[in-house]
Amino acid sequence: MVSKKVIVILIIFSLLLLVFSLMINISVSNNEINDEQEISNGSPEASIGLIINPPANSGAAAG
Amino acid sequence: MVAKNKNKQANKLLFYFAIALLVVSLFIFFVNVNKFFKITGKATGTGTANLTIESITNINFTTANINWGSGSVTAGQANATLDTSAGANNVTRGNWTGNTAGLIIENIGNVNVTLLIKSGVNASTLLGGTSPLYQFNFTNAEVGSCTFNVSTNATGTFYDASTTDRQVCNNFDIAQTNDTLRIDVRLAIPSNSKTGAIGDIITATATGI
């Protein structure tokens, strides 16, 4: 029968492999996010705005 | 004897568990490695790698809004001036909220472009009244960003806003430190102008060179 030592080594190796896979996965996900950012479009439009009130004396003149 | 058998059985189960874990780990590992190489590309032996870099024409207003808020022409004055290039005196003969930031546009594509600017309305449509002004002035926010079209732009000169495209830059650069243009806006609001909320949209058009 396989010794406990071998089983422990197998489990540790498997867990390390899982961690390494996770790291690769994170790296791939980051690349995909960066790709999306690179092709995002800018805005070619700007706006100006203000509110114009009548001059202060115009109401008095009217009254 | 019974304890030894139990121990053996536990060992056997643990072994199967370890093998199953290993198989799952290897599967996940190979799936991720495959994904990784699909993105980064991989070449073996001798060969030629061909790729095409697409030209992307893309501009962006990084400062895209001027809001002077609410105000009126000072009593007894013919007009008020709002001028984003005028520093501390950017609002005269009126009490609107000042703006010295102007508008900032950046070339965020990967090709040099020509740059055209137009407004949605002109001065009389925007403001009404007697002798209104609605004008733009274009300057490099970063040195050498825009090679100005001298027939439609002179440094320090304000031009009337136009609803037809005005070519401002013959060459709007992409270099990271030389790709930003500033647009200052000047309004002269007559005392007999329209009242209420007014606004306009300024549109930039870029064409790859």
Interface residues (C-beta under 8 A of the other chain):
Chain A: M1 V2 K4 I7 L10 I11 F13 S14 L15 L17 L18 F20 S21 I24 N25 S27 V28 N31 E32 I39 N41 G42 S43 P44 E45 A46 S47 I48 G49 L50 I51 I52 N53 P54 P55 A56 N57 S58
Chain B: K8 N11 K12 L14 F15 F17 A18 I19 L21 L22 V24 S25 L26 I28 F29 V31 N32 V33 K35 F36 I39 T40 I56 N58 I59 N60 F61 T63 A64 N65 I66 N67 W68 G69 S70 G71 S72 V73 T74 A75 G76 Q77 L82 W96 L103 I105 E106 I108 L127 I183 V185 L187 I189 S191 S193 K194 T195 G196 A197 I198 G199 D200 I201 I202 T203 A204 T205 A206
